[in-house]
Amino acid sequence: MKYRIQHVTEYQYADRVSHCYNLAHMVPRNTLRQRCLSTQISVSPEPAHEHRREDYFGNQAYHFEVQRPHQKLSICSSAQVETSAQPFADNLDFGWSCSEVRRKLEQSRDHECLLAREFLLDSPMVKTVAELKKYAEPSFADDKPLLVCVRDLTKRIFNDFSYCPEATTIATPLEEVLKNKKGVCQDFAHLQIACLRALGFPAKYISGYIETLPPPGQEKLVGSDASHAWLSVYSPGEGWVEFDPTNDSLAGEQHIITAWGRDYFDVTPLRGVIYGGGDNPALSVSVDVARL
């Protein structure tokens, strides 16, 4: 599947900003199931300095500095990507068991396996606590295929939690999400990652986009798509497999990857430092994912 993505972020400030420094993760990355065909980022006011680099996790990071006084900042990222389905989508029953995965993670000296162990550790926004391990345990058994167990946990999170944008913020701790059973895609991805790490399975956070389809007979509204978050779990010899607890599914062709890391903190779409601007800037975000 081929897509054109446009992601526009605008800040309107109450007072003048003298200058700002920013880091963006808005460029889709190349993966085993995705190829970025073209990309362009435009910023207004025009940056005095800009630089692209590949970060620690292999994501495309874009740094820019605006030195001109301004009260409005606009960042527009445009890209074309080609995606495909995951190879494991129909074969979850044939993978390694939970006990085999744990044993391989402990004993293997394979380079990919060693790198994957980093995603067993706590990270700034994902802390493994006893309550999360207890919640996850009913989905897992030593003799069952790991990916079947992860699929079951994905379904349970979808059934047990309500999507409610007003219920959480970026800083809401997972214990509170677990208690209130409400949140957004970021919360559900963090929750499942914490559950998996608590049980000894490497898991990473994926930031990107998902194509949304309008109801039958209605036209799709431009800008109605959204940034999205899901996760990927690692099984030695099988690789990384992506799951989406917000939609009770494996990630498919409609899931477009921008960046991955330990949690949201590593792959924030846009963050930075401003000088001036006053309090409570107005933020608007528009995302459009169109099939080509």
Secondary structure, 3 states (H helix, E strand, C coil): CEEEEEEEEEEEEEEEEEEEEEEECCCCCCECCEEEEEEEEEEECCCCEEEEEECCCCCEEEEEEECCCEEEEEEEEEEEEEECCCCCCCCHHHCCEHHHHHHHHHHCCCHHHHHHHHHHCCECCECCCHHHHHHHHHHCCCCCEHHHHHHHHHHHHHHHCEECCCCCCCCCCHHHHHHHCEECHHHHHHHHHHHHHHCCCCEEEEEEEECCCCCCCCCCCCCEEEEEEEEEEEECCCEEEEEECCCCEECCCCEEEEEEECCHHHCCCEEEEEEECCCCCEEEEEEEEEEC
